[in-house]
């Protein structure tokens, strides 16, 4: 596999070692840099701010991590339909893909936040991507958000690109959960009833998991 020449590899290795010395994980940092090289100059240009986010967030408590990651992706990605951004009816972008393009839809915001929080040590069990019906002025629209559960049965906090401040689910009556999932499970609505294996039932999820793993997020 050939890396693009948008930045010399020795300089990237030096950057990875520097990040390791300042609190980031050397292996994942280098893997992330190499993945950005493969994606091209725009991904490489987006990487320093992402690495800074991960380095800073790793020092924060749960609430600080949620706020930092939620704000970062809401600021860095401009909403665009998949047909406009990717030329496809439905594309789930990896975090580096979305940041390189600078555009994405609701899935791309939620996916970027999910994998970034995992990368700084958030347990998988506390996070779910939730497919919802969002009630807007234009009627009911399909939408995706990220939910954080402080405890297994607690009311989740919602990370969203539509309403950008963190709110408990009870303060988001505009969202009607349809199903939720993470790397370990798939559930009906946002509750505890299993709906099967997410890897078997959600092909887009299988694809984006593989991309995130190749980018060093897992």
C-alpha positions in Angstrom: 0.0 0.0 0.0 1.5 3.3 -1.0 1.2 6.5 1.0 0.5 9.8 -0.7 3.4 12.3 -0.7 1.4 15.2 0.9 3.7 15.0 3.9 7.0 13.1 4.5 6.5 9.9 6.5 9.5 10.6 8.8 7.9 13.9 9.9 4.7 12.0 10.6 6.5 9.4 12.7 8.2 12.2 14.6 4.7 13.8 15.2 3.4 10.5 16.5 6.2 10.1 18.9 5.7 13.7 20.1 2.0 13.0 20.7 2.9 9.8 22.6 5.2 11.8 24.9 2.4 14.3 25.6 -0.2 11.8 26.6 -1.4 10.2 23.4 -0.9 6.5 22.4 1.9 6.1 19.9 0.5 3.2 18.0 -2.9 4.7 17.4 -1.4 8.1 16.6 0.8 6.7 13.9 -2.0 4.5 12.5 -4.2 7.6 12.4 -1.5 9.6 10.6 -1.0 6.8 8.1 -4.7 6.6 7.4 -4.9 10.4 6.9 -2.0 10.0 4.4 -4.0 7.4 2.5 -7.1 9.7 2.4 -5.1 12.6 1.0 -4.0 16.2 1.8 -7.3 17.3 3.2 -7.3 14.5 5.8 -3.7 15.3 6.8 -4.7 19.0 7.2 -7.6 18.0 9.5 -5.5 15.7 11.6 -3.7 18.2 14.0 -7.0 19.6 15.3 -8.4 16.1 15.8 -5.3 14.9 17.6 -5.4 18.0 19.8 -9.0 17.2 20.7 -8.2 13.7 21.6 -5.1 14.7 23.6 -7.1 17.3 25.6 -10.2 15.2 26.0 -8.2 12.3 27.5 -7.6 14.6 30.5 -11.2 15.5 31.1 -14.0 13.9 33.1 -17.1 12.4 31.3 -19.0 15.7 31.1 -15.9 17.5 29.7 -15.3 14.8 27.1 -18.8 14.9 25.9 -18.9 18.7 25.6 -15.5 18.9 23.9 -16.2 16.2 21.3 -19.8 17.3 20.6 -18.7 20.9 20.0 -15.7 19.9 17.9 -17.7 17.9 15.3 -20.6 20.3 15.3 -18.1 23.1 14.4 -16.0 21.1 11.9 -18.6 19.6 9.8 -21.1 21.5 7.7 -24.4 19.6 7.1 -24.9 18.2 3.7 -27.0 15.4 2.3 -25.1 12.3 1.2 -26.1 12.8 -2.4 -24.4 16.2 -2.4 -21.4 15.3 -0.2 -20.6 11.8 -1.5 -22.7 11.3 -4.6 -24.5 8.4 -3.0 -28.0 7.9 -1.5 -26.5 6.7 1.8 -22.9 6.9 3.0 -21.6 6.5 6.5 -18.3 8.3 6.7 -15.5 7.5 9.1 -14.3 10.3 11.3 -11.3 11.2 9.1 -13.4 11.0 5.9 -16.0 13.4 7.3 -13.3 15.8 8.7 -11.4 15.7 5.4 -14.5 16.6 3.4 -15.8 19.0 6.0 -19.3 18.0 5.2 -21.7 15.3 6.2 -25.1 14.4 7.4 -26.5 13.3 10.8 -24.9 9.9 10.8 -21.5 11.4 10.1 -21.7 13.7 13.1 -22.8 10.9 15.4 -20.2 8.5 14.1 -17.4 10.9 14.5 -18.4 11.7 18.1 -18.8 8.0 19.0 -15.4 6.9 17.8 -13.6 9.9 19.2 -15.1 9.2 22.7 -14.1 5.6 22.5 -10.6 6.7 21.5 -10.2 8.7 24.7 -11.4 5.8 26.9 -15.2 6.1 27.1 -16.6 2.6 27.7 -18.7 1.2 24.7 -21.5 0.4 27.1 -22.1 4.1 27.8 -22.6 5.1 24.2 -25.3 4.3 21.6 -26.0 5.7 18.2 -29.8 6.2 18.1 -31.8 6.3 14.9 -34.8 8.5 15.6 -37.7 10.3 13.9 -37.1 14.0 14.5 -40.2 16.2 14.6 -39.3 19.4 12.7 -41.2 22.3 11.1 -41.2 20.2 7.9 -42.7 17.2 9.7 -41.1 13.9 10.8 -37.6 13.3 9.5 -35.2 10.4 9.9 -32.2 11.5 12.0 -29.4 10.0 14.1 -27.9 11.2 17.4 -25.5 9.9 19.9 -26.7 9.0 23.4 -24.5 8.8 26.6 -25.6 6.6 29.5 -23.9 7.5 32.8 -25.4 4.2 34.2 -27.1 1.3 32.3 -30.6 2.4 33.3 -30.1 6.1 33.6 -31.7 8.7 31.3 -29.2 9.4 28.5 -27.7 12.7 27.4 -28.2 13.5 23.7 -25.3 14.7 21.5 -26.8 16.2 18.4 -26.0 18.5 15.5 -29.5 20.0 15.4 -29.7 21.2 19.0 -26.0 21.6 19.9 -26.1 21.8 23.7 -26.2 18.6 25.6 -29.6 17.7 26.9 -31.2 14.8 28.7 -33.6 12.7 26.6 -36.6 14.1 28.5 -35.8 17.5 27.1 -35.8 16.3 23.6 -39.5 15.4 23.0 -38.9 16.1 19.3 -36.9 12.8 19.0 -38.7 9.5 18.8 -36.3 6.6 19.1 -36.6 3.8 16.5 -33.6 1.7 17.2 -30.2 2.1 18.8 -26.8 0.3 18.5 -23.1 0.4 19.3 -20.2 -1.9 18.7 -21.6 -4.5 21.0 -25.4 -4.6 20.5 -28.6 -3.5 18.8 -31.8 -2.6 20.6 -35.4 -1.6 19.9 -35.8 2.1 20.5 -33.4 3.3 23.2 -34.4 0.6 25.7 -33.0 -2.8 26.8 -34.8 -5.1 24.4 -32.2 -6.7 22.1 -32.9 -6.5 18.3 -30.1 -8.8 17.3 -26.5 -8.5 16.1 -25.7 -5.0 14.8 -22.9 -6.4 12.6 -25.2 -8.9 11.0 -28.1 -6.5 10.5 -26.4 -3.2 9.7 -24.1 -3.4 6.7 -23.2 0.3 6.8 -22.2 -0.2 10.4 -19.9 -3.1 9.6 -18.2 -0.9 6.9 -17.7 2.1 9.1 -16.4 0.0 12.0 -13.7 -1.4 9.7 -12.8 2.1 8.5 -12.6 3.5 12.1 -10.4 0.5 13.1 -8.1 1.2 10.2 -7.9 4.8 11.3 -6.7 3.9 14.8 -9.9 4.8 16.7 -10.3 1.2 18.0 
